[in-house]
Amino acid sequence: MAKAWKERSILPGFGLSMGYTVMYLSLIVLFPLSAIFIKTSGMGWDKFWETILDPRVIAAYKISFGTAFGAALINSIFGFIVAWVLVRYQFPGRKLVDALVDLPFALPTAVAGIALTTIYSQNGWIGSLLEPHGIKIAFTPLGIMLALTFIGIPFVVRTLQPVMEELDKEVEEAAVSLGAGRWRTFTKVIFPALFPSLLTGFTLAFARAVGEYGSVVFISGNMPMKTEIAPLLIMTKLEQYDYAGATAIALVMLVISFITLLIINLLQWRANRHVTSA
């Protein structure tokens, strides 16, 4: 049995590699997450429910998850378009545009938040143009969604690009030769092959947006019940030395995020299975 296992093993040293993997994940992921559960368990059920069901906390959850979902959805649409343009077309300045996609990775989130607030505030370059039309972006949930869109778009673009580059154009040409129009070719041939990767990009952008703090704290205005995000509320609890309350809020965010990501991963698995079977 051991000999058969060695013959099937691709890389040598599985036991040692697996040991390092478990140790690394434990130190970086499992131990910190378990500390949240341990710290929260010491506050008692009554205090726990009182903390997480506070109207201010509920409003912060709605803002955080609602804007994160909206930003990830926007990034899925426009990130798809950006990736498509970068892969399928050659134009002057293409490399510059491709480099700009990674700018949110390199730019400190606090700097991004300050820049967006300056531009989209009532006296900003763009905000002053929108103000006469009754459109207010800074210090509103719309501003939060804008900041989360900014920091999340690279995840969608960089996830889709390699898959788009590997698409077999002969399949598209075959569909056209059989009489399929552009829209039918896109919906029946191209999009199904890209959907699993698009879903992955959406998941990464959503996960990144849920826990975002630096770029949001400036443009949101931090108004309780209106534009206060859950990460900021956690920071407020920590500044008040309410560590149990902070971990309770974090625990609910962790559980909701895990369930959401689990559902998305199941959808991705079904999409991959459908593409493979097709």
C-alpha positions in Angstrom: 0.0 0.0 0.0 2.8 2.4 0.9 4.6 1.6 -2.3 1.5 2.3 -4.3 1.1 5.6 -2.5 4.7 6.6 -3.3 4.1 5.8 -7.0 1.0 8.0 -7.1 2.7 10.9 -5.2 3.8 13.7 -7.6 6.1 15.5 -5.2 8.4 13.9 -2.6 8.3 14.6 1.1 4.5 14.7 1.4 4.6 14.2 5.2 7.0 17.0 5.8 5.3 19.3 3.4 1.9 18.6 4.9 3.2 19.2 8.3 4.6 22.6 7.3 1.3 23.4 5.6 -0.8 22.6 8.7 1.6 24.5 10.9 1.6 27.6 8.7 -2.2 27.6 8.3 -2.6 27.1 12.1 -0.3 30.0 13.0 -1.7 32.4 10.4 -5.4 31.4 10.1 -6.7 28.9 12.6 -5.2 30.2 15.9 -6.2 33.8 15.3 -9.8 32.7 14.3 -10.0 30.4 17.3 -9.0 33.3 19.5 -12.1 35.2 18.4 -14.3 32.3 19.4 -12.5 31.9 22.8 -12.7 35.6 23.6 -16.3 35.9 22.7 -17.3 32.8 24.7 -16.3 34.5 27.9 -19.0 37.2 27.7 -22.0 35.0 28.1 -25.0 34.5 25.8 -27.1 37.4 27.1 -24.3 39.9 26.6 -23.4 38.4 23.3 -27.0 38.7 21.9 -27.3 42.2 23.3 -24.1 43.2 21.6 -24.7 41.8 18.1 -28.4 42.7 18.0 -27.8 46.4 18.9 -29.5 48.6 16.3 -26.2 50.4 15.6 -24.4 47.1 15.0 -27.2 45.8 12.7 -27.0 49.0 10.7 -23.2 48.6 10.4 -23.6 45.0 9.2 -26.1 46.1 6.5 -23.8 48.9 5.3 -20.7 46.6 5.2 -22.2 43.6 3.5 -24.6 45.6 1.3 -21.9 47.9 -0.1 -19.4 45.0 -0.5 -21.9 43.0 -2.5 -22.8 46.0 -4.7 -19.2 46.9 -5.3 -18.3 43.2 -6.2 -21.2 43.1 -8.6 -20.1 46.4 -10.3 -16.6 45.0 -10.5 -17.8 41.8 -12.1 -19.5 43.8 -14.9 -16.8 46.4 -15.6 -13.9 44.2 -14.7 -15.1 41.7 -17.3 -15.2 44.5 -19.9 -11.7 45.8 -18.9 -10.2 42.3 -19.1 -11.9 41.7 -22.4 -10.4 44.9 -23.9 -7.0 44.1 -22.6 -7.0 40.6 -24.0 -8.8 41.0 -27.3 -7.6 44.4 -28.5 -4.3 46.0 -29.3 -4.2 49.8 -28.9 -1.8 52.6 -28.0 -1.3 52.8 -24.2 -2.5 49.3 -23.6 0.4 48.5 -21.3 -0.3 51.6 -19.3 -3.9 50.7 -18.8 -2.9 47.2 -17.8 -0.5 48.6 -15.2 -3.2 51.0 -13.9 -5.4 48.0 -13.0 -2.9 47.0 -10.4 -2.7 50.5 -8.9 -5.1 49.7 -6.0 -2.8 46.9 -5.0 0.2 49.3 -4.7 -1.6 52.4 -3.3 -2.1 52.5 0.5 -5.8 52.3 1.2 -5.8 55.4 3.4 -4.3 57.4 0.5 -7.0 56.0 -1.8 -9.7 57.0 0.7 -8.4 60.6 1.0 -8.1 61.0 -2.8 -11.6 59.7 -3.4 -13.0 61.9 -0.7 -11.2 65.0 -2.1 -12.5 64.3 -5.6 -16.1 63.3 -4.8 -16.8 65.7 -1.9 -19.2 68.6 -2.5 -16.2 70.9 -3.2 -14.3 68.3 -5.2 -13.6 68.1 -8.9 -16.4 65.6 -9.6 -18.5 66.2 -6.6 -19.1 69.8 -7.4 -20.4 68.9 -10.8 -22.8 66.3 -9.3 -24.0 68.5 -6.4 -26.3 70.7 -8.6 -28.1 67.6 -9.8 -28.8 66.4 -6.2 -26.2 63.6 -6.4 -24.0 63.2 -3.3 -21.3 60.6 -3.2 -18.9 61.4 -0.4 -20.2 60.6 3.1 -23.0 58.4 1.8 -23.3 54.6 1.2 -22.7 55.4 -2.5 -19.2 56.7 -1.6 -18.5 53.6 0.4 -19.4 51.5 -2.6 -17.2 53.6 -4.8 -14.2 53.1 -2.5 -14.8 49.3 -2.4 -15.1 49.2 -6.2 -11.8 50.9 -6.5 -9.9 48.4 -4.3 -11.7 45.4 -5.7 -11.5 45.7 -9.5 -8.0 44.2 -9.8 -9.3 40.9 -8.4 -11.8 40.5 -11.2 -9.6 41.6 -14.0 -6.6 39.5 -13.0 -8.7 36.4 -12.5 -10.4 36.7 -15.9 -7.4 37.7 -18.0 -5.5 34.3 -18.1 -8.8 32.4 -18.8 -9.7 34.8 -21.6 -6.2 34.4 -23.1 -6.6 30.6 -23.2 -10.1 30.6 -24.9 -10.0 28.7 -28.1 -11.1 31.1 -30.8 -11.7 28.2 -33.2 -14.8 27.4 -31.1 -16.1 30.9 -31.6 -15.4 30.7 -35.3 -17.2 27.4 -35.5 -20.2 28.9 -33.8 -20.3 31.8 -36.2 -19.9 29.4 -39.2 -23.0 27.5 -38.0 -25.0 30.7 -38.1 -24.8 32.0 -34.5 -24.8 35.7 -34.1 -22.5 37.8 -31.8 -24.9 37.7 -28.9 -25.6 34.0 -29.2 -21.9 33.2 -29.5 -21.2 35.2 -26.4 -24.0 33.8 -24.3 -23.7 30.2 -25.4 -19.9 29.8 -26.1 -17.8 32.5 -24.4 -19.7 33.4 -21.2 -20.2 29.8 -19.9 -16.5 29.2 -20.2 -15.7 32.4 -18.3 -18.4 32.2 -15.7 -16.5 30.1 -13.1 -13.5 32.6 -13.2 -15.9 35.5 -13.1 -17.5 34.0 -10.0 -14.0 33.6 -8.5 -13.2 37.2 -9.1 -16.5 38.3 -7.6 -15.8 36.2 -4.5 -12.3 37.7 -4.1 -13.6 41.3 -4.6 -16.5 40.7 -2.1 -14.2 39.1 0.5 -11.7 42.0 0.2 -14.5 44.6 0.4 -16.1 43.2 3.5 -13.1 43.8 5.7 -11.9 47.0 4.1 -11.2 49.8 6.5 -8.6 52.3 5.3 -10.1 53.5 2.0 -13.7 53.6 3.5 -13.1 55.4 6.8 -12.5 58.8 5.1 -15.2 58.8 2.4 -17.9 57.3 4.6 -18.2 60.1 7.1 -18.6 57.4 9.9 -22.1 58.4 10.8 -23.7 55.8 13.1 -26.8 54.2 11.6 -26.1 55.7 8.2 -22.5 55.3 7.0 -20.7 53.5 9.8 -19.1 50.2 8.7 -18.6 47.1 10.9 -14.8 47.2 10.9 -14.9 50.8 12.2 -17.3 49.7 14.9 -14.9 47.0 15.9 -12.1 49.6 16.1 -14.3 51.7 18.3 -15.0 48.8 20.6 -11.2 48.2 20.9 -10.5 51.8 21.7 -13.0 51.5 24.5 -11.3 48.4 25.7 -14.4 46.4 25.0 -12.5 43.4 23.6 -15.3 40.9 24.0 -17.7 43.2 22.2 -15.3 43.7 19.4 -14.7 40.0 19.0 -18.5 39.4 19.1 -19.1 41.7 16.2 -16.1 40.2 14.3 -17.5 36.7 15.0 -20.8 37.5 13.3 -18.9 39.0 10.3 -16.8 35.9 10.1 -19.8 33.5 10.2 -21.8 35.6 7.6 -18.7 35.8 5.3 -18.1 32.1 5.6 -21.7 31.2 4.7 -21.7 33.7 1.8 -18.4 32.4 0.5 -19.5 28.8 0.9 -22.6 29.4 -1.2 -20.6 31.2 -3.9 -18.1 28.3 -3.9 -20.9 25.8 -4.3 -22.2 27.9 -7.3 -18.7 28.0 -8.7 -18.3 24.2 -8.3 -21.6 23.6 -10.1 -20.6 26.0 -12.9 -17.2 24.3 -13.3 -19.0 20.9 -13.4 -21.4 22.2 -16.0 -18.5 23.5 -18.2 -16.6 20.2 -17.8 -19.5 18.1 -18.8 -20.3 20.3 -21.7 
